[in-house]
């Protein structure tokens, strides 16, 4: 395989694997293509690959947060919402209010569980070490802390406009009446 091709494939984090017959196979789309740089570049620019690669990256990043339903949707483990299996829809959901509220609720429950666990540990007079308690912590369902620190953008208020008054014409059709500007 060409050195330039290997460098190019490295950008895509193990999405391409080499087959026995010298071809490359995309693990995201299961597509087989020849081991030529120009063919791989052309393939990487296709709409199907871009969409499925974006979805692959999101599912890898948030693997604990979503379940694949195999019907074109994924279910959020945190809020139970069903979302279309498209990168744009999942990103929009992750930035949305429903996900933020459900995530906050889960984090509070986890903190409460941790506090009760610590109280039980103190009652048993140190039978468990602190290291053992930390090992039993519930894993976080979100990949990074960027989501929790970002504040939601303020909602824009809609502009109120006067409704146009309608006037009947002799033919029976409605016609907008011009509003005088005073």
N, C-alpha and C positions, 0 to 999 in steps of 0.2 A: 504494500500500500504506500502511496505517496506521502511524503512528510507534510506537505501543505494540507492534504486531505485529513491526516491525523490531527493536525492543529485545529482545523475547522470543526471536526467532529467533537473535539474536546470541549468546545464552547457549549455543547448541548448535553452535558452531564450524563453520559452513559445511555443516551436515547438510541444510539445506533450500535448494533453489534455485528461483528464479522461472521459470515456463514462459511461453511466448508467449501462451497463452490466459488469463493472469492467475492461474492456480492455482499452488500450491506443490508441489514434489516432494521427497520424502524420499530422499536418496541412499543411505541405509542399507537401507531396506525397499522402495524403488522405489514407494512409495505416493503417490498424488496426492490432494491435499485442497484445499478452497477457501481463499482468502486471508482468513480471518476468525479473529480472535484466540481466540474461544471454541472453535472447531473444532480449532485447532492445540493449544491447551492440553489438550483432551480426548484428542487423538491422542497427545500426549507422555506422558500418564499410562497408556497401555495397556501390557499385559504384553509384547507382542511388541516394541514400540519400545524399552522399557526394556532388555530382554535384548540386542537387536541393537545398541543404542547403547553399552551397556557393553562388548560384544564389540568394537565398532568402536574405542572408546577404547583398549582393551588392545592390539589389533592395531596401532594407530597408534603406541602407546608402545613396544612391543616388536616392531617390524616386522622387524628382522633376526633375531630369535630364533625365529620360528615360520613354518612353511610351511603353507598351506591345502591340504588334501587333497580338497576339494570333496565329501566324503562325511560331513560332520558332525563331522569331526575335524581337528585340526592336529597337525603333527609338530614337536617341539622340535629345532632345529638343534644345540643344545648337547649334549643327552643322547640324542637319537634317540627319545624317548618319544612315544607317540601319546596325545593328550589330547582329550576331548570338547570340542566347540566351543561351550562355555558359559562365560560370564564367571566364575561361581563356581568351576568346575573349573580354569580356567586360573589364577585367583588362588591357589587351594589348591596347585596344582602349583608356582607361583613361590615360595611360602613353604615348600615341602617340602624334605626332606633330599636327595632324588635330584637335584633341580635345583641345590641349593647345592653338592653335591659335584662335579657336572659343571662348574659354573661355576668353581669353584676350580681344577679340573684344567686348564680352558681358559686361565685367567689365568696359571697357572704356565707352560704351554706358550708363551704369548705373551711372557712375560718372558724365557724361555730363548731364544726366537727373536730377541728384541730384543738380548739380550746377545751372541749369536753374530753378529748383524748389525753391532753396534758393534765387535766384535773384527775382523771382516773389513774394516770401514772404517778401523781403525787400521793394519791390515797394508798396505793399499793407500796408506798415507802421505798421508791426507787428500785423496784424489781427490774425495770427496763432502763437501759441507758438512753440518753438523749439521742444517740446515733441511731438506735433501733427505731425510735419514734419517727425520726426524719425519714428513714427508709420506707415507712408505712404510709407516708403522705400520699394523697390522691394526686395523680399526674395532672398537669395543666392541660386544658383542652385547646388552648390557642398557642400558636407557634411563637409569637413574639409579644413583647410588652408595648409595642408601638400603638396597638389598637386601644389599650386602656388609657394611655396618656393623652391621646388626641381628643380634643373637645369637639363636640358636634357643631357643625356650622349653623348659625342662626337661620331660621326659616323666614323667607321673604314673605311679607304680607301682600295679598293681592290688592291691586288698585281698584277702587270702587268707581264705577262709571255709571252715568245716568243711562237708563234704558231708553231706546228710541221709541217714541210714541207712534202708533200706527193709525192711519187714516184710511177709511174705506173710499175707494174711487167709485164712480157710477157703474163701472163694469163689475164691481163686487170684489176686486182684488185689493189686497192690503198694500198700502204704500207708506214708506217712512216719511214722517213729517220732519222738516228741517227745524232744528232747535236754534233759536236766535241766540247769538252770543252777547250777553250783557255783562 
